[in-house]
Amino acid sequence: MNSKVTALILVGLVATCVGDSAPSYHPPAPTYHAPAPSYHPPAPSYHEDTKPYNFAYGVKDDYAGTDFGQQEDSDGNTVRGSYTVQLPDGRKQTVNYEADHYKGFQAQVDYYGEAQYPHEYGPAVTFKPQAYGQPSYHPPAPSYHPEPVYQPEPVYQPEPAYHP
């Protein structure tokens, strides 16, 4: 039995020595280096470039009764202007305004002229009322035709054949 135990120990030692001397291959870890990004987003193109400007317009159409206009000036920081409109009551409304990023929008509204209201306010009368007691509704004549009465057609019956 000693020889069997000795043989097992000897086999274990050989296996251990062989295991240590056997080459072990471990591939190196991949070393991937991403290239530096070549894309650079463009700088924002919007920036508050305050440029002075001015404009004005006016519309006056006597036939249609239209009368309004506007004018505006800016030095790049503050906007100043006014607009006018002819109101239906005959007055003229003028709004003068100023606006900037600190005070906001400030307006002054003025009215010129006297408001005029006609005695009969509303659309023009386009109908004439009926006199009392007269019917205001006349029903239309009937536009339908009664269905024809169904009568069956006579059935053909041949005469009996004559046999002498």
C-alpha positions in Angstrom: 0.0 0.0 0.0 2.9 2.3 0.6 3.9 1.9 -3.0 0.4 3.0 -4.1 0.4 6.1 -1.9 3.9 6.9 -3.1 2.8 6.5 -6.7 -0.1 8.8 -6.1 2.1 11.4 -4.5 4.6 11.1 -7.3 1.9 11.5 -10.0 0.5 14.6 -8.1 4.0 16.1 -8.0 4.6 15.5 -11.7 1.2 17.0 -12.5 2.0 20.0 -10.5 5.4 20.4 -12.1 3.9 20.0 -15.6 1.1 22.5 -14.8 3.7 25.1 -13.7 6.0 24.5 -16.7 3.2 24.5 -19.3 3.1 27.8 -21.2 0.0 29.8 -20.5 -1.2 32.2 -23.2 -3.2 35.2 -22.2 -3.6 37.6 -25.1 -3.0 41.2 -24.2 -6.0 43.4 -23.5 -6.9 45.4 -26.5 -5.8 49.0 -26.3 -8.1 51.0 -28.5 -7.6 54.7 -28.4 -10.4 56.8 -30.0 -9.1 59.5 -32.2 -9.6 63.0 -31.0 -12.9 64.5 -32.3 -12.4 66.4 -35.5 -15.9 68.0 -35.4 -16.3 71.2 -33.6 -19.9 72.6 -33.5 -20.1 76.0 -35.0 -20.3 79.0 -32.7 -23.9 80.2 -32.3 -24.6 82.7 -35.1 -27.3 84.6 -33.1 -26.2 87.4 -31.1 -27.9 90.6 -30.3 -26.5 93.0 -32.8 -28.4 96.1 -32.1 -28.5 98.2 -35.2 -30.4 101.5 -35.5 -33.4 101.6 -37.9 -36.5 103.7 -38.7 -39.6 103.2 -40.8 -42.9 104.8 -41.4 -46.1 104.1 -43.4 -49.5 105.6 -43.8 -52.8 104.6 -45.4 -55.6 107.0 -46.2 -58.5 105.8 -48.4 -61.4 108.3 -48.3 -63.7 106.0 -50.3 -63.4 103.1 -47.8 -63.0 105.4 -44.8 -59.5 104.0 -43.9 -57.0 106.2 -42.2 -54.1 104.8 -40.2 -50.3 104.9 -40.0 -47.2 104.2 -38.0 -43.6 105.5 -37.6 -40.8 104.0 -35.5 -37.2 104.8 -34.8 -34.5 102.9 -32.9 -31.0 103.8 -31.8 -30.2 100.1 -31.2 -31.2 100.1 -27.6 -34.5 102.0 -27.3 -37.4 102.0 -29.7 -39.6 105.1 -30.0 -42.6 105.4 -32.2 -46.3 106.2 -32.6 -49.3 105.0 -34.6 -52.6 106.5 -35.4 -56.0 105.1 -36.4 -59.3 106.7 -37.3 -62.0 105.3 -35.0 -65.6 104.5 -36.1 -67.0 107.2 -33.8 -65.1 109.9 -35.7 -62.2 110.4 -33.3 -58.5 109.8 -34.1 -56.5 107.7 -31.7 -52.8 108.3 -31.4 -50.5 106.0 -29.4 -46.9 107.2 -28.6 -44.7 104.5 -27.2 -41.2 103.8 -26.0 -39.6 100.4 -25.3 -36.3 99.1 -24.1 -35.0 96.1 -22.1 -35.0 97.9 -18.8 -38.3 99.9 -18.6 -40.3 97.6 -20.9 -43.1 98.9 -23.1 -44.6 102.3 -22.1 -47.4 103.9 -24.1 -49.4 107.1 -23.9 -52.8 107.1 -25.7 -54.5 110.3 -26.9 -57.8 110.9 -28.6 -58.5 113.8 -30.9 -61.9 115.0 -32.0 -65.4 114.6 -30.7 -67.1 111.2 -30.6 -70.2 111.3 -32.8 -73.0 108.7 -32.5 -75.9 108.7 -35.0 -79.4 108.8 -33.7 -80.2 105.4 -35.1 -77.3 103.2 -34.4 -77.1 99.9 -36.3 -77.3 98.6 -39.8 -79.4 100.2 -42.5 -83.1 99.0 -42.6 -83.5 96.8 -45.6 -87.0 95.5 -45.1 -90.5 97.0 -44.7 -92.7 95.5 -42.0 -96.2 94.1 -42.9 -99.3 96.0 -41.9 -101.1 94.6 -38.9 -103.5 91.8 -39.7 -101.9 90.7 -43.0 -100.5 87.3 -43.2 -96.7 87.3 -43.3 -96.4 83.7 -44.4 -97.7 82.1 -47.5 -97.1 78.4 -47.7 -95.8 77.2 -51.0 -98.0 75.2 -53.4 -97.5 71.4 -53.0 -94.7 70.2 -55.2 -95.4 66.4 -54.8 -97.5 64.2 -57.0 -99.5 61.3 -55.5 -98.4 57.8 -56.4 -100.4 56.1 -59.1 -102.7 53.3 -58.0 -101.3 49.9 -58.8 -103.4 47.8 -61.1 -102.1 44.4 -62.2 -101.8 43.7 -65.9 -104.2 41.1 -67.4 -102.8 37.6 -67.7 -102.8 36.1 -71.2 -104.8 32.9 -71.5 -104.7 31.1 -74.8 -107.9 29.8 -76.2 -108.6 26.1 -75.9 -107.6 24.1 -79.0 -110.5 23.0 -81.1 -110.6 19.3 -81.9 -113.5 18.0 -84.1 
